[in-house]
Amino acid sequence: MGSGKGKERFNAIGDEMSSEFDPLTAALRQMHDSVANEPIPDDFLDLLDMIDAKMAASKKFE
């Protein structure tokens, strides 16, 4: 498939990036954290409750 040159370059880039501040990585981490900390919308919680109720009802008939 390949000689491994691409992998060697990737490792070299990865090693280089880990020793320096990367603004792109920092921005992506900040965006992820802000999304992960958002509250779950009520509509989505209602949907999960409906799914749980249907699953519980189907288990009663088993």
Secondary structure, 3 states (H helix, E strand, C coil): CCCCHHHHHHHHHHHHHHCCCCHHHHHHHHHHHHHHCCCCCHHHHHHHHHHHHHHHHHHHCC
